[in-house]
Amino acid sequence: RDGLVHISELKNERVGQVTDVINEGDEVKVKVIGMDDRGKVKLSMRVVDQETGEELEDTRPPREPRGDSDGDGDDRPRRRRPRRDAAE
């Protein structure tokens, strides 16, 4: 099965680029945290001690709500195009 470590699961602090933490071919210890809708395994490095392989407590603070959003991650106001007439 294919697995994925999302950038947010690399470390408990913000990661600017994946290659700041890991490179292709590196061997790391991970924890399976779930499955996505395509059947890929979701993995986390941040909850596993990379030296011992022991599971760590999740110390990341919960995320704050981001305000009046429709959930698409884009809080900019929408610009609507004028409707086209059916005759066009």
C-alpha positions as CSV (number, residue, x, y, z in Angstrom):
1,R,0.0,0.0,0.0
2,D,1.0,3.6,-0.6
3,G,1.4,5.9,2.3
4,L,1.7,9.6,2.7
5,V,3.2,11.8,5.4
6,H,1.5,15.2,5.0
7,I,3.8,18.2,5.6
8,S,1.8,19.0,8.7
9,E,2.7,15.6,10.1
10,L,6.5,15.9,9.7
11,K,7.1,18.0,12.9
12,N,5.2,19.7,15.7
13,E,6.4,23.1,14.5
14,R,5.8,24.7,11.1
15,V,7.8,23.3,8.2
16,G,8.6,25.6,5.3
17,Q,9.6,22.9,2.8
18,V,9.5,19.1,3.1
19,T,13.2,18.9,2.2
20,D,14.0,20.9,5.4
21,V,13.1,17.8,7.3
22,I,13.3,14.8,5.0
23,N,14.6,13.8,1.6
24,E,13.6,11.1,-0.9
25,G,15.1,7.8,0.2
26,D,15.4,8.6,3.9
27,E,14.2,5.9,6.3
28,V,12.0,7.2,9.0
29,K,9.7,5.9,11.7
30,V,6.0,6.6,11.3
31,K,2.6,5.9,12.9
32,V,-0.5,5.0,10.8
33,I,-3.1,7.7,11.6
34,G,-5.8,6.8,9.1
35,M,-6.8,6.1,5.5
36,D,-7.9,8.7,2.9
37,D,-10.9,8.3,0.6
38,R,-8.6,6.8,-2.1
39,G,-7.3,4.0,0.2
40,K,-3.9,5.6,0.8
41,V,-2.5,5.3,4.3
42,K,-2.1,8.5,6.2
43,L,1.1,8.5,8.2
44,S,2.7,10.8,10.9
45,M,6.3,11.3,11.8
46,R,5.7,14.0,14.5
47,V,4.1,11.5,17.0
48,V,7.0,9.0,16.8
49,D,10.5,9.4,18.3
50,Q,12.8,9.1,15.3
51,E,15.6,7.7,17.4
52,T,13.7,5.0,19.4
53,G,10.5,4.5,17.4
54,E,8.5,5.1,20.6
55,E,5.1,6.8,20.3
56,L,5.1,10.4,21.5
57,E,2.3,12.4,23.0
58,D,0.7,14.8,20.6
59,T,1.8,18.2,21.9
60,R,0.6,20.3,19.0
61,P,-2.1,22.9,20.2
62,P,-5.5,22.6,18.6
63,R,-6.1,24.8,15.6
64,E,-8.0,28.0,16.0
65,P,-11.2,28.5,14.0
66,R,-10.5,30.7,10.9
67,G,-13.6,32.8,10.9
68,D,-16.5,33.0,8.4
69,S,-15.3,30.6,5.8
70,D,-17.2,28.2,3.6
71,G,-14.6,25.6,4.2
72,D,-12.7,25.9,0.9
73,G,-9.7,27.5,2.5
74,D,-10.2,30.8,0.5
75,D,-11.7,33.6,2.6
76,R,-11.6,36.2,-0.3
77,P,-14.9,37.6,-1.4
78,R,-16.3,36.0,-4.6
79,R,-16.5,37.9,-7.8
80,R,-19.4,36.7,-9.9
81,R,-19.4,37.0,-13.6
82,P,-22.6,38.5,-15.2
83,R,-25.0,35.9,-16.6
84,R,-24.9,35.2,-20.3
85,D,-28.1,35.5,-22.1
86,A,-29.4,32.3,-23.7
87,A,-29.4,34.0,-27.1
88,E,-25.6,34.4,-27.1
